[in-house]
Amino acid sequence: MIPTNVVVHQQSKVLELGYENGKSYRLPFEFLRVLSPSAEVQGHGPGQETLQTGKREVLIANIEPVGHYALKPSFSDGHDSGLYSWEFLQYLCENQEQLWQAHLDRLIAAGLDRDAPMKVAGGHGCASH
């Protein structure tokens, strides 16, 4: 389902998506950033995910449509490689609570908190292969 209304709320740090059926969802920027569908965050396969931390204050610096199928946000921390398809955004909207809890659980399991600075990987980013 394609949203009929997309509003970036910089003050409250949420992306609001409104749909034809009258439903409206508010996705926090931090939530969108830590669950980015990019290879940088998700890896290239199961178990290759990079746990995202220190994103509580991240902003969406710019957001642009990609064809008729996705949005491409550019975040204030420089991350801009995630393409959020309409289907993926709908999935995030419908599963926000469970997905956020799973992220918090992964942080706890790793002994981290939301505000821990990101550790830079040892040169094995996507650009190196």
N, C-alpha and C positions, 0 to 999 in steps of 0.2 A: 504494500500500500504506500502510495506517495503522499507525503504531507502536503497540505494545501497552504500551510503557513509555517515559516521557519524564522524564528526571532532569536538573535544573540543578545543576551542580557549581561552586559559587562559588569554592572554593579553587583548583581547577585551571582555571577559566574555560572549561569545556566544557559543551555540551548533549549529553547521551547519549540516543540513540534506539534502543530495542530493538524488534525485529520478531518476529512469530509464527514465522518460519522459523529463529529462533535467532540471526540476525545482529544485531550491535550496532554502532553508529557513534558516534563522538565528534567533534562539530563545535565547534571553538574559537569563543568569543564574537566575537573579532576577525574571523574568517572570515565568520560570519553577518552581522556589522555591515557589513563592506565590500561584501558581495554582497547587501545588502538588496534585495528586489524592489520597494521603494517608488519612486514617481516622483521623490522627492527625490534618490535615488541613481542610478536608471536613466534618468531623464529621461522625456520623452514620446515618444521615438522614437530610432532609431539615431543614434549620434554625439552624443547629448545627455547621456551618462553623466557623473556627477561622481565623479572619482577620489577615493577615501576614504583619508585618512592620519591618523596620530595616534590609532589605535583599539586599539593593543596592550593597553592596560589597561582597556578598556571591560568593564563587567559587564552582566549581565541583571538589572535591578532588579525586574522583574515579567514573568510570562509567563501568558497566558490563552488558552484555546481560543476559536476563532471558529466557531460552529456545529459541524458535524461535518467541516469541510474544511480548517481551518488553525489555526496558532498565531500569536499576536500578542505578540512580545516588546517590552518597554519597556527600552531600554538606558540605562545610567548617564549617557550624554552627552546625554540628552533625546530621542534618536531613537525614535519609537514608531509610525511610519506604515507599516511593512512588514508585510504579511500573508503568512506563509510557509505556502502550501498544502502538503498532504501530498505531492503530486506534486513540488513544488519542493524540499521537504526531501529527498525520496528522490533527486532529481537531484543535489543538493549532496552527499549521502552517497556516491553512486556515482561522482562526478566530482571529489571533493574535491582530489586531488593536482593534476590538470590546471587546475582553476579557480583554485587558489591560485597556481600557477606563472604563469598568465596575468595575475593581479593583480600579482604581483611584477614581471613583465616590463613591464606598463603603467607601474608606478612608475619603473622604470629609464629607460624611454623618455621619461618626463616630467621626469627629473632629480630625482626625489624619493625619499625612503625611507619606510618604514612609520611612523616616529615624527615625521615633519614635521607641524607644526601645519596644520590645515585652513584653507584660504583661504576667506573668506566671499565668495560671489558678489555682484556689484553690484546687488542689489535685483531680481533676476529669478527669485526663488523661485516656487514654485507659488501662493503666496498673492497674488502681484501680478497675476495674470491670471484 
